[in-house]
């Protein structure tokens, strides 16, 4: 083929691609918020089936509905298993005959005919998470636990004959009445909380109870006696149990704890313990396996039943509290010795699962890519498996098969669930869902990584998301959209929701700049730790220098610059509008403007104090210098605010404080409060949709670009 023919072919292909994109309509606000998020993927022990928890908006009921879906290999099919909308944490029984999960649905039998209808009973008639079973062969799901206390975690025994579960130590009627007599409706903060009991429940007994319930009406008291209250208590802890895992030989049960208030205030409340299942006794204290200043998560027993894997996202296993990137460890349950896996990997190590051969597979983030890696033992290499560019998540390895299931996405491929025949066959993986197929039929924005030098010469990276049809165009109006965390990163992945709305902003005409400022993960521990103790000023310089580089390069229009973010992105937005007047509009949510009150209200005060070099009275000068509130007189940027009415991660008082400051200065501002929402806006889908709709309008009104109506 001659050079002219090659050139002609390239022109033809470009024209075909342009015509194809032009034929596709742009994504709308309504379509964007019908994106389906996969929250859990669990492959069956034989590798032939996958259970999936998928989350989507139910606009009529005003909830996010999470249901279970089942994929089968023979024949290849995907069916919806449940429809109540309140399911989570599905887990296969080791023999593959059952799927257990947590659900907050009401009992399918409804109220019992002779149930206690007293006012006290009505007050306690709440939908709390209980363990349900469903057969992958069909049929209705049914509960195997019941009661007023929610189940926090559960696990299967290796022989599939027992389910272990943890719930807050229940009170009998006399205890409840005595408490109510003394305290009425008074809230005893912390003091009224109590730790968990861990129970074992015989599966056959639970099945017999379920079968009997179908033949006669069961009084409420007897039903509870036959289920949760008939289970055997095997261990107690003064803490809340966040995860249970049983060793493959069935001899030990490991569990990870969190505080009873679920606030991260003292690291010693977060540890890993084990209980002896050969001679279980609630009177014998569980053995504490870890003694560190880290928050352990994602427990997985190795096949030898001796080593226990765990991940750490916050804190330090090796010494005094520090927030490193995500790390993977295992501990010897006999000796307590801890070893780190993937120790030479420069990025963060996230989701992990066992492979059929006993090795571990994990998602490793390096820069803007999240790929799958595996390792045979702690001394072996952490080897990357060839795969598609993009992001792998929710990896699940089959117990008795080399197969893997996972979620994959990239900038131009919406997230779906895939199955690969092995970790070395990722490029041949096949999609088993099409939840987000609509997005492939729309003219979506394109993007790419972007690097620049910060003020001190450090290389910083981020993402640029271009408006549809304007990839690599120049002189574009720009929205700097800042991720939360801070230990997170934007990259080559696909997400569409109230938090990650870059594609919608780009569709509205904005070049979206997503900076992975210092404090972001995937760039080494030194880069992440560079945020301490300059919690906003250091990353602020990184972000501003990135904007300068984009303007200098002719990519961004200096007359149409805007900024926004949520959570830590809100912190940064609030700070940046005190440092420059370049931004014509700002949209911020759940971000602090001062750090003393926020330290007292936040449910993660351990890392707040760490980032600032101490508690408020130990680092008062730093709390002042890094507080946007004390530089509000410099602000000229019209600012739109949002907040969850029940947020305790960043208390809604911070948003009231910022709005009051702006109002007193005569700066245009609006504040939207979403009732019932915590830090994530995950209760009512209308709240997130309204949030982004109004943010786009604000950017258009004051930023002078965009087409929001």
C-alpha positions, -999 to 999 in steps of 0.1 A, spaced: 0 0 0 14 34 -10 17 63 14 -11 81 -5 -34 50 -1 -25 49 37 -33 86 40 -66 81 20 -76 52 42 -69 72 74 -91 101 61 -119 77 52 -118 60 87 -117 94 104 -147 106 83 -166 73 92 -158 78 129 -169 114 127 -201 105 110 -207 77 135 -203 101 164 -224 127 148 -252 102 144 -253 96 181 -273 119 203 -256 134 234 -264 120 268 -292 138 287 -295 146 324 -323 119 328 -302 92 310 -271 101 330 -288 94 363 -302 61 351 -266 47 352 -264 13 370 -237 9 396 -225 -26 405 -217 -28 442 -207 -65 446 -196 -93 424 -192 -129 437 -183 -158 414 -195 -193 424 -171 -219 438 -171 -238 405 -167 -206 385 -198 -213 364 -221 -187 379 -219 -151 392 -241 -133 417 -242 -95 412 -256 -67 434 -266 -38 411 -278 -4 423 -302 18 402 -325 47 408 -362 40 415 -377 74 408 -412 66 419 -402 51 453 -375 78 456 -349 52 466 -318 36 452 -328 0 445 -302 -27 450 -312 -61 437 -293 -93 431 -288 -107 396 -276 -142 387 -255 -151 356 -252 -187 346 -228 -203 321 -251 -231 311 -271 -218 294 -256 -183 292 -282 -162 309 -286 -133 333 -317 -132 355 -329 -109 382 -330 -129 415 -346 -103 438 -368 -72 435 -372 -58 470 -345 -32 464 -328 -36 498 -302 -64 492 -264 -63 499 -233 -85 504 -243 -117 486 -221 -148 494 -222 -182 479 -223 -213 502 -191 -233 496 -211 -261 481 -227 -237 456 -263 -246 467 -273 -213 483 -267 -176 481 -269 -158 514 -273 -120 516 -284 -91 538 -317 -75 532 -337 -47 549 -370 -59 534 -400 -66 555 -407 -102 562 -427 -117 533 -453 -131 557 -461 -96 569 -473 -91 605 -482 -122 625 -519 -125 634 -512 -126 672 -482 -103 672 -479 -78 700 -495 -46 688 -485 -24 717 -470 11 712 -436 -2 722 -439 -29 695 -448 -4 669 -419 18 679 -395 -11 672 -411 -21 639 -381 -11 618 -366 -26 587 -332 -38 597 -307 -60 579 -313 -97 583 -297 -127 567 -317 -142 538 -312 -172 516 -321 -179 480 -315 -209 458 -296 -202 426 -320 -228 410 -350 -206 416 -376 -198 443 -382 -170 467 -357 -156 492 -366 -161 528 -351 -149 561 -331 -171 585 -326 -145 611 -350 -121 627 -353 -96 655 -350 -59 662 -312 -58 660 -296 -56 625 -271 -82 614 -238 -65 608 -219 -93 591 -222 -131 583 -201 -159 570 -205 -196 558 -188 -226 574 -166 -245 549 -191 -274 549 -221 -251 542 -239 -264 572 -236 -234 595 -240 -196 591 -222 -174 615 -235 -139 621 -229 -108 643 -254 -85 657 -255 -61 686 -261 -79 719 -299 -80 722 -319 -68 752 -349 -86 766 -382 -68 773 -373 -61 810 -340 -44 800 -358 -23 774 -385 -12 798 -359 -4 825 -339 18 801 -370 36 789 -382 42 824 -349 60 833 -340 78 801 -373 83 782 -363 97 748 -329 111 760 -300 102 738 -270 88 757 -242 96 732 -218 66 731 -230 53 765 -261 37 752 -242 17 726 -230 -19 731 -209 -44 714 -217 -75 693 -225 -111 699 -214 -136 673 -238 -165 668 -238 -198 649 -270 -210 632 -275 -245 620 -286 -243 584 -308 -273 584 -326 -260 615 -332 -227 597 -346 -246 567 -369 -266 589 -382 -235 606 -388 -219 571 -407 -250 560 -428 -251 591 -437 -214 588 -454 -222 555 -478 -246 571 -490 -227 601 -491 -192 615 -463 -187 639 -466 -163 669 -440 -135 668 -423 -147 700 -421 -183 688 -407 -172 654 -379 -152 671 -372 -181 694 -369 -204 663 -345 -181 644 -321 -156 658 -327 -163 695 -323 -200 690 -289 -195 675 -259 -203 697 -237 -175 710 -201 -184 704 -182 -151 710 -186 -116 723 -168 -84 717 -172 -49 731 -169 -36 695 -191 -37 664 -181 -65 640 -176 -53 604 -166 -86 588 -166 -124 596 -145 -150 579 -142 -187 586 -109 -206 580 -111 -233 552 -105 -261 578 -134 -248 599 -114 -244 631 -112 -207 634 -134 -177 628 -117 -143 622 -134 -110 626 -126 -73 621 -140 -47 644 -151 -11 643 -162 12 670 -198 8 684 -206 43 672 -189 36 638 -168 67 643 -130 65 637 -119 82 669 -96 56 685 -75 32 664 -75 5 691 -112 -1 684 -102 -14 650 -84 -47 651 -86 -84 639 -96 -112 663 -101 -149 661 -125 -173 679 -119 -210 684 -147 -229 666 -136 -263 680 -145 -252 716 -166 -220 712 -176 -202 743 -191 -167 747 -173 -165 780 -138 -170 765 -124 -137 751 -115 -139 714 -78 -138 707 -66 -104 693 -45 -110 662 -34 -75 654 -20 -47 675 -14 -17 653 -26 17 643 -44 7 611 -80 1 600 -81 -35 587 -106 -46 561 -113 -72 534 -103 -103 554 -96 -134 533 -83 -167 547 -55 -184 527 -60 -220 517 -36 -231 545 -62 -220 571 -32 -204 590 -27 -171 571 -52 -144 569 -51 -116 543 -63 -81 551 -61 -47 534 -54 -14 550 -67 19 535 -59 41 565 -33 40 592 -1 21 596 6 -16 604 43 -9 608 43 19 634 27 52 644 -4 63 625 2 74 589 -20 73 559 -1 54 533 -16 42 500 -38 11 502 -17 -19 512 -21 -57 513 -9 -79 542 -13 -113 557 -8 -125 592 1 -158 607 -29 -166 630 -7 -189 651 23 -165 657 8 -131 649 36 -124 625 26 -99 597 40 -97 562 33 -72 535 24 -83 500 33 -63 468 58 -44 490 77 -31 459 46 -19 440 48 19 438 10 24 437 -19 13 458 -33 -22 462 -70 -24 464 -96 -51 458 -81 -86 463 -92 -122 461 -77 -157 461 -69 -175 429 -78 -212 425 -40 -221 429 -38 -203 462 -22 -171 450 -37 -137 453 -51 -114 426 -55 -77 433 -64 -44 416 -33 -22 416 -35 15 409 -6 32 392 -13 67 380 -46 69 360 -47 31 354 -61 3 377 -49 -31 364 -50 -67 378 -19 -82 393 -12 -115 410 14 -128 434 21 -164 445 37 -155 479 50 -124 497 85 -129 483 74 -134 447 70 -106 421 37 -87 419 31 -94 382 7 -74 361 -16 -94 338 -20 -82 302 -55 -66 299 -74 -36 285 -64 -1 295 -88 12 321 -100 2 355 -107 -32 371 -127 -35 403 -146 -59 425 -124 -88 415 -137 -122 426 -118 -155 421 -135 -189 421 -126 -213 449 -123 -244 426 -116 -229 393 -91 -205 376 -120 -182 365 -124 -146 376 -153 -122 377 -148 -85 379 -161 -50 369 -143 -33 341 -146 2 327 -127 29 308 -132 64 296 -153 52 266 -166 20 280 -193 21 308 -188 -3 337 -201 -39 332 -194 -73 348 -170 -96 330 -158 -132 334 -123 -144 323 -112 -180 322 -81 -171 341 -60 -142 353 -38 -146 322 -68 -143 299 -82 -109 307 -81 -97 271 -105 -126 262 -129 -118 290 -166 -116 280 -192 -92 294 -220 -109 312 -241 -77 318 -253 -49 297 -267 -27 324 -252 5 309 -255 -3 272 -274 30 266 -242 49 272 -225 32 242 -252 46 220 -245 82 230 -219 107 217 -197 107 248 -168 130 257 -133 118 251 -104 123 276 -68 117 282 -42 120 310 -24 154 314 8 162 333 24 194 345 50 207 369 38 222 402 54 253 418 81 232 435 90 212 403 70 181 413 53 163 384 16 161 389 -10 143 367 -47 145 361 -73 139 335 -88 161 308 -124 153 297 -133 172 264 -167 181 252 -181 157 225 -166 164 191 -139 187 206 -112 163 216 -79 182 220 -95 215 209 -80 247 222 -93 277 242 -121 259 259 -141 270 289 -129 249 318 -143 234 350 -117 222 375 -135 193 392 -117 181 423 -120 145 436 -126 137 473 -106 115 496 -80 129 495 -66 94 490 -84 88 457 -76 96 421 -93 103 388 -83 82 359 -92 59 330 -126 47 343 -163 53 338 -187 66 364 -219 85 362 -236 98 394 -240 129 416 -204 127 426 -187 119 393 -205 141 368 -176 150 346 -191 136 314 -223 155 319 -203 188 324 -183 180 293 -214 173 274 -226 208 285 -196 224 269 -169 224 296 -134 210 293 -132 192 327 -99 192 344 -95 166 371 -63 171 390 -47 142 410 -31 167 435 -7 157 462 -25 135 486 -39 114 457 -32 77 455 -14 58 428 17 80 427 37 66 457 36 71 494 58 102 493 34 119 470 4 110 491 21 120 524 30 154 508 -3 168 520 7 166 557 4 190 575 -5 215 547 -39 200 543 -53 224 517 -25 248 509 -1 222 494 -27 205 471 -41 239 463 -8 250 447 -7 218 427 -42 225 413 -36 262 406 -3 253 388 -22 228 366 -47 255 357 -19 279 349 -3 253 326 -36 247 307 -41 284 302 -5 289 291 -8 260 267 -38 276 251 -61 247 261 -82 265 287 -99 299 282 -87 322 310 -120 342 309 -141 311 315 -126 292 344 -148 275 371 -141 252 400 -160 226 420 -159 195 442 -175 175 469 -162 162 503 -124 168 501 -131 183 467 -153 207 486 -125 215 511 -103 224 482 -129 244 464 -136 265 495 -99 271 499 -91 279 463 -117 307 461 -98 324 489 -66 322 470 -75 335 436 -102 354 418 -97 336 385 -127 314 389 -160 329 376 -181 304 395 -177 277 421 -199 247 431 -190 230 464 -205 204 487 -198 188 521 -165 207 525 -151 222 556 -141 259 559 -124 255 593 -109 225 610 -115 228 648 -153 224 646 -149 199 618 -125 178 639 -152 177 666 -181 168 643 -163 145 619 -166 107 623 -130 103 611 -112 125 635 -81 103 636 -70 112 601 -81 149 606 -57 153 634 -30 134 615 -33 156 584 -30 188 605 -2 177 627 -23 173 659 -55 180 676 -68 216 677 -51 226 709 -18 209 697 -16 226 663 -38 258 667 -17 278 643 -20 252 616 -57 249 621 -60 287 616 -36 290 586 -53 261 567 -88 273 574 -106 290 544 -129 308 569 -102 331 581 -95 343 545 -131 349 534 -125 386 528 -106 376 497 -135 358 480 -151 373 449 -164 340 433 -202 333 432 -206 300 450 -233 274 450 -234 250 480 -250 216 487 -251 194 518 -267 163 533 -289 173 562 -277 143 583 -240 144 573 -216 136 601 -185 131 579 -185 169 572 -212 184 594 -238 205 576 -228 233 600 -197 238 578 -220 246 548 -241 270 568 -210 287 580 -197 292 545 -230 304 532 -234 328 560 -199 342 554 -205 347 517 -239 363 523 -224 387 548 -198 397 522 -224 402 495 -211 373 473 -238 356 453 -245 322 469 -271 295 473 -273 266 496 -293 233 491 -299 210 520 -310 174 512 -330 160 541 -322 126 554 -289 123 535 -256 116 551 -222 123 535 -229 103 504 -262 113 487 -274 77 486 -309 78 500 -330 95 474 -319 96 438 -338 129 432 -313 147 455 -283 138 434 -301 147 402 -312 180 415 -277 187 428 -260 183 394 -289 200 376 -285 231 397 -247 230 396 -247 230 358 -271 260 359 -248 279 383 -218 273 361 -237 285 330 -251 316 348 -218 328 363 -192 310 343 -205 322 310 -205 289 292 -225 257 291 -260 251 279 -278 240 311 -315 249 312 
